[in-house]
Amino acid sequence: MLERITIDPKICHGQACIRGTRIPVHQILHMLANGDTIEDLLEEYPSIKREDILACIEYAASLTEDQIIPDEVVA
């Protein structure tokens, strides 16, 4: 994943992007969430590959693995 996703403070204000592009990970994820398919994205962004889109999904999944313990646990 890290070979396909990059975070550079000089590019897109430090947002995670597909390496070698200015396409933010969140843009790809929003498009998928709104019903676009991987094939739609590949057509829309000919400079990216299927592996780039899968890396975006993997990157987002890794962010959800952080354990957050709330101050109050609601039962």
C-alpha positions as CSV (number, residue, x, y, z in Angstrom):
1,M,0.0,0.0,0.0
2,L,2.7,2.5,0.9
3,E,4.3,2.2,-2.5
4,R,1.0,3.4,-4.0
5,I,-0.2,6.0,-1.4
6,T,1.9,9.0,-0.4
7,I,1.5,11.9,2.0
8,D,3.5,15.0,1.1
9,P,2.9,18.3,2.8
10,K,3.7,20.0,-0.6
11,I,0.9,18.1,-2.4
12,C,-2.8,18.6,-1.8
13,H,-2.1,20.1,1.7
14,G,-0.6,16.8,2.9
15,Q,-3.7,14.7,2.2
16,A,-3.1,11.1,1.3
17,C,-2.9,10.8,-2.5
18,I,-2.2,8.2,-5.1
19,R,1.5,8.3,-5.7
20,G,2.5,10.3,-8.7
21,T,-0.8,12.0,-8.9
22,R,-2.8,14.8,-7.2
23,I,-5.7,12.4,-6.7
24,P,-6.6,12.3,-3.0
25,V,-7.5,8.9,-1.4
26,H,-10.7,10.5,0.0
27,Q,-11.9,11.4,-3.5
28,I,-11.6,7.8,-4.7
29,L,-13.4,6.5,-1.6
30,H,-16.2,9.0,-1.9
31,M,-16.7,8.0,-5.5
32,L,-16.9,4.3,-4.6
33,A,-19.3,5.1,-1.8
34,N,-21.5,6.9,-4.2
35,G,-21.8,3.9,-6.5
36,D,-19.0,4.3,-8.9
37,T,-17.3,1.1,-9.8
38,I,-13.6,0.4,-10.1
39,E,-14.0,0.3,-13.8
40,D,-15.7,3.8,-13.7
41,L,-12.8,5.2,-11.8
42,L,-10.2,3.7,-14.2
43,E,-12.1,5.3,-17.1
44,E,-12.4,8.6,-15.3
45,Y,-8.7,8.6,-14.2
46,P,-6.6,6.9,-16.9
47,S,-3.4,7.6,-15.1
48,I,-4.3,5.2,-12.2
49,K,-4.4,1.4,-12.0
50,R,-6.7,-1.0,-10.3
51,E,-4.0,-1.6,-7.7
52,D,-4.1,2.1,-6.8
53,I,-7.8,2.0,-6.1
54,L,-7.4,-1.1,-4.0
55,A,-4.5,0.6,-2.1
56,C,-6.9,3.5,-1.3
57,I,-9.4,1.0,0.2
58,E,-6.6,-0.7,2.1
59,Y,-5.4,2.6,3.4
60,A,-8.8,3.6,4.7
61,A,-9.3,0.2,6.3
62,S,-5.9,0.6,8.1
63,L,-7.1,3.9,9.6
64,T,-10.1,2.1,11.2
65,E,-7.9,-0.3,13.0
66,D,-6.8,2.3,15.5
67,Q,-8.4,1.5,18.9
68,I,-10.2,4.4,20.4
69,I,-11.4,4.1,24.0
70,P,-14.2,6.6,24.8
71,D,-14.2,8.4,28.1
72,E,-17.6,6.9,28.9
73,V,-18.8,3.5,27.7
74,V,-22.5,3.5,26.9
75,A,-24.1,0.2,27.7
